[in-house]
């Protein structure tokens, strides 16, 4: 039985609770958000907790198990868990407070799985080295494509070959907006509004539509799989906000369509991530990546070009990616308990 502690009770955190509740090999021992927490060493009831969180954020009111302001070190001393999941919102400037939480968990001998892009983009090498030094797992698959197995496939299926380049359509929100503009002939602002009404785009969609989410994911993939130390400072990023309906229809008449594409040539002397909307032809692997789907393409020296397409772009898909990372840690190095 894997005992799990969770930091972050937003959409992904609640979806994770649902998935953990469906399994008999995991139990949720504590859950924390920015203001309060709840814990039970015998295991919380995920269904009951999710129902409570649907109407409340203050976990201190969740029966006898709830408590107020918390310190991660004190929580880890109070509750015994094997693995910490960090699923709070991303801060791409500092990576905090998630980085500090992950660091403390690793220092206390816990495996860590995170869906938070900030710590991985800014401090991947430090955190990975800390985990390796203690014989711990550090799962990051949910940070670079969620359900799309960009990291796990790269770590396993590119072994023995050198990564030469990466291309990716890695943001489901922008891909869906472009899909609406093409199939329904609407302007960008109308497509964005429809995506927001359907719950696909955030109220503040800037990180997605301006290209930064794609740039972050490309940076994470490169640093994790190719050993680079890229940062956003070197990235060239252009989003889709300036694309017009006329642009989309002109591409369609030529048998092409726009995709927000991230690209990285690792053979350059000073490689940098480039994100921009590009027209792709029917011969391009990303032409068929429709709707909320995503895709990544790896160029290698010995294995040729390898592409992975699909992946659910929703909170349940992200939560499933966390479960995938937990099970991979269990399979590789998790002690039997």
C-alpha positions in Angstrom: 0.0 0.0 0.0 1.5 3.4 -1.1 0.7 6.1 1.5 0.3 9.4 -0.3 0.4 13.0 0.9 -1.0 15.7 -1.5 -0.2 19.4 -1.7 -2.7 21.2 -3.9 -6.5 20.6 -3.9 -7.4 22.3 -7.1 -8.8 20.6 -10.2 -5.8 18.2 -10.7 -5.6 17.5 -7.0 -9.3 16.6 -6.7 -9.1 14.5 -9.9 -6.2 12.6 -8.3 -8.3 12.0 -5.2 -10.9 10.4 -7.4 -8.4 8.1 -9.1 -6.7 7.1 -5.8 -10.2 6.3 -4.4 -10.7 3.8 -7.3 -7.5 1.9 -6.4 -6.7 -0.6 -3.6 -3.0 -0.1 -3.7 -2.9 3.5 -2.7 -4.4 5.6 0.1 -4.4 9.3 0.7 -3.1 10.2 4.2 -3.2 14.0 4.0 -4.2 16.8 1.7 -3.0 20.4 2.0 -3.9 23.7 0.2 -2.6 27.2 0.7 -4.6 27.9 3.8 -5.3 24.6 5.6 -5.0 20.8 5.6 -6.7 17.5 6.5 -5.1 14.2 7.4 -5.8 10.7 8.7 -3.0 8.1 9.1 -5.6 5.4 8.4 -6.5 7.1 5.1 -9.0 9.8 4.1 -12.2 9.1 2.2 -11.4 10.7 -1.2 -15.0 10.8 -2.3 -16.2 12.5 0.8 -13.3 14.9 0.7 -13.9 15.8 -2.9 -17.5 16.5 -2.1 -16.5 18.8 0.7 -14.0 20.6 -1.6 -16.7 21.2 -4.1 -18.1 23.8 -1.7 -15.3 24.7 0.6 -11.6 25.5 0.5 -11.0 25.7 4.3 -10.0 22.1 5.1 -9.9 22.9 8.8 -13.6 22.4 8.9 -13.4 18.9 7.6 -14.4 17.1 10.8 -11.8 16.1 13.4 -9.2 15.5 10.6 -9.0 19.2 9.5 -6.4 21.7 10.7 -5.4 25.3 9.9 -2.1 26.9 8.9 0.5 24.3 8.4 4.3 23.8 7.9 5.4 21.0 5.6 8.1 19.8 8.0 5.6 19.5 10.8 3.0 17.7 8.6 5.6 15.2 7.6 6.5 14.6 11.2 2.8 14.1 12.1 1.8 11.8 9.2 3.8 8.9 7.8 3.7 8.8 4.0 5.8 7.2 1.3 5.3 9.7 -1.4 4.4 13.3 -1.8 2.4 14.7 -4.7 2.8 18.4 -5.4 0.0 19.8 -7.6 -0.2 23.6 -6.7 -0.3 26.3 -9.4 2.8 27.1 -11.4 5.0 30.2 -10.7 7.3 30.3 -13.7 9.4 33.1 -12.1 10.4 31.6 -8.8 8.9 28.1 -8.7 7.9 28.8 -5.1 6.5 27.7 -2.7 6.5 24.3 -4.5 10.2 24.0 -4.9 10.8 24.3 -1.2 8.0 21.8 -0.5 9.6 19.3 -2.9 13.0 19.9 -1.5 11.9 19.2 2.1 10.0 16.1 1.1 13.1 14.7 -0.7 15.3 15.6 2.3 12.9 13.7 4.5 13.3 10.5 2.3 10.0 10.8 0.4 9.5 10.0 -3.3 8.0 13.0 -5.1 5.7 13.3 -8.1 4.8 16.8 -9.3 2.5 18.4 -11.7 4.0 21.8 -11.1 6.1 23.1 -13.9 7.9 25.9 -12.0 10.2 23.8 -9.8 11.1 21.4 -12.7 11.8 24.1 -15.2 13.9 26.2 -12.8 15.5 23.6 -10.5 15.3 20.2 -12.2 19.0 19.3 -12.0 19.2 20.2 -8.3 16.0 18.3 -7.4 16.9 15.3 -9.5 20.3 15.0 -8.0 18.9 15.2 -4.5 16.4 12.4 -5.3 19.1 10.3 -6.9 21.5 10.8 -4.0 18.9 9.4 -1.6 17.7 6.6 -3.9 14.3 8.3 -4.4 12.0 8.7 -7.3 11.2 12.1 -8.8 8.3 11.9 -11.2 7.7 14.9 -13.6 5.6 13.4 -16.4 2.5 15.6 -15.6 4.6 18.8 -16.1 5.4 18.3 -19.8 2.2 17.1 -21.5 0.1 15.6 -18.8 -1.4 12.5 -20.2 0.9 12.6 -23.2 3.9 10.5 -22.1 6.7 12.9 -23.2 9.0 12.1 -20.3 8.4 8.4 -19.7 8.6 7.5 -23.4 11.8 9.6 -23.8 13.5 8.1 -20.8 12.7 4.5 -21.8 12.4 4.4 -25.6 15.2 6.7 -26.6 17.8 4.7 -24.6 21.0 4.1 -26.6 20.4 7.0 -28.9 21.3 10.7 -28.8 18.5 13.3 -28.9 19.1 15.7 -31.8 16.0 17.8 -31.7 12.4 18.1 -30.4 9.2 19.4 -32.0 5.9 19.6 -30.1 2.3 20.7 -30.1 2.1 20.7 -26.4 -0.8 23.0 -25.4 -4.3 21.5 -25.8 -6.0 24.9 -25.2 -4.4 26.7 -28.1 -4.8 23.7 -30.4 -8.5 23.6 -29.6 -8.8 27.4 -30.3 -7.1 26.9 -33.7 -9.4 24.0 -34.4 -12.5 26.1 -33.7 -11.2 28.9 -36.0 -10.6 26.5 -38.8 -13.8 24.3 -38.5 -16.3 27.0 -37.5 -14.7 30.0 -39.3 -14.8 32.2 -36.2 -12.3 34.9 -35.2 -9.7 34.3 -32.5 -11.6 36.3 -29.8 -14.8 34.3 -30.5 -12.9 31.0 -30.4 -11.2 31.9 -27.1 -14.6 32.9 -25.6 -16.1 29.6 -26.7 -13.2 27.6 -25.3 -13.6 29.5 -22.0 -17.3 28.8 -21.8 -16.6 25.1 -22.4 -14.0 25.1 -19.5 -11.1 24.4 -21.9 -9.4 27.8 -21.6 -8.7 29.5 -18.3 -10.3 32.8 -17.3 -6.8 34.2 -17.8 -5.5 32.2 -20.8 -2.3 34.3 -21.3 0.2 31.6 -20.5 -1.4 29.3 -23.0 -2.2 31.6 -25.9 1.0 33.6 -25.7 3.0 30.5 -26.0 4.7 30.3 -22.6 3.1 27.0 -21.5 4.6 25.4 -24.6 8.0 27.0 -24.0 8.0 25.8 -20.4 7.2 22.2 -21.5 9.8 22.2 -24.2 12.4 23.5 -21.7 11.5 20.7 -19.2 11.7 18.0 -21.9 15.1 19.1 -23.1 16.6 19.5 -19.6 15.2 16.1 -18.5 16.0 14.1 -21.6 19.0 15.8 -23.1 20.8 17.1 -20.0 20.6 20.7 -21.1 20.3 23.7 -18.7 17.9 25.8 -20.8 15.8 28.6 -19.3 13.0 30.7 -20.6 15.4 33.7 -20.9 16.8 32.2 -24.1 13.5 31.2 -25.6 11.9 32.9 -28.6 8.1 32.8 -28.0 5.2 34.0 -30.1 1.7 33.0 -29.4 -1.5 32.8 -31.4 -3.2 36.0 -30.4 -2.3 37.8 -33.6 -3.7 35.1 -35.9 -6.9 36.1 -37.7 -9.7 34.1 -39.2 -8.3 35.2 -42.7 -4.9 33.6 -41.8 -6.6 30.4 -40.8 -8.8 30.2 -44.0 -5.9 31.1 -46.3 -3.9 28.2 -44.9 -7.0 25.9 -45.2 -7.3 26.8 -48.9 -3.7 25.8 -49.4 -4.4 22.4 -47.7 -2.5 23.4 -44.6 -3.4 24.4 -41.0 -1.8 26.4 -38.2 -0.3 24.8 -35.2 1.4 26.4 -32.2 4.7 24.6 -32.6 7.6 24.4 -30.2 11.0 23.5 -31.8 14.5 22.9 -30.5 17.6 22.0 -32.5 20.0 20.4 -30.0 22.8 20.3 -32.6 23.0 24.1 -32.5 26.0 25.5 -30.6 23.6 27.5 -28.4 20.3 25.7 -28.6 17.2 27.6 -27.7 13.5 26.9 -27.7 11.4 28.6 -30.4 7.6 28.7 -30.1 5.5 30.2 -32.8 2.3 29.5 -34.9 3.3 27.8 -38.1 1.5 26.4 -41.1 1.9 22.6 -41.4 1.1 20.6 -44.5 -0.6 17.2 -44.6 2.8 15.5 -44.7 3.6 17.0 -41.3 3.0 14.6 -38.3 1.2 17.4 -36.5 -1.4 18.1 -39.2 -3.6 15.4 -37.8 -3.3 16.5 -34.2 -6.8 18.0 -33.8 -8.9 19.5 -31.1 -7.4 19.3 -27.5 -4.9 16.6 -28.5 -1.1 17.2 -28.3 2.0 15.6 -29.7 5.7 15.4 -29.5 8.3 14.4 -32.0 11.9 13.3 -31.2 14.7 13.4 -33.7 17.5 11.0 -32.8 20.8 9.8 -34.3 20.1 6.0 -34.3 16.3 5.6 -33.9 15.3 8.2 -36.4 12.2 10.2 -35.8 9.7 9.1 -33.1 6.4 10.7 -32.5 3.8 10.3 -29.8 0.3 11.8 -30.4 -2.9 12.2 -28.4 -3.2 12.6 -24.6 -6.2 13.9 -22.7 -6.0 17.7 -22.1 -8.0 17.8 -18.9 -7.5 17.6 -15.1 -8.3 13.8 -15.1 -5.6 13.3 -17.8 -3.1 15.2 -15.6 -4.1 13.2 -12.6 -3.7 10.0 -14.5 -0.2 11.1 -15.5 0.6 11.5 -11.7 -0.7 8.0 -11.1 1.5 6.7 -14.0 4.5 8.3 -12.4 3.7 6.8 -9.0 3.4 3.4 -10.4 6.6 3.8 -12.3 8.4 4.7 -9.1 6.8 1.7 -7.4 7.9 -0.6 -10.2 11.5 0.7 -10.2 12.6 1.5 -6.7 9.6 1.7 -4.3 10.2 -0.4 -1.2 7.4 -2.9 -0.4 5.3 -1.8 2.5 
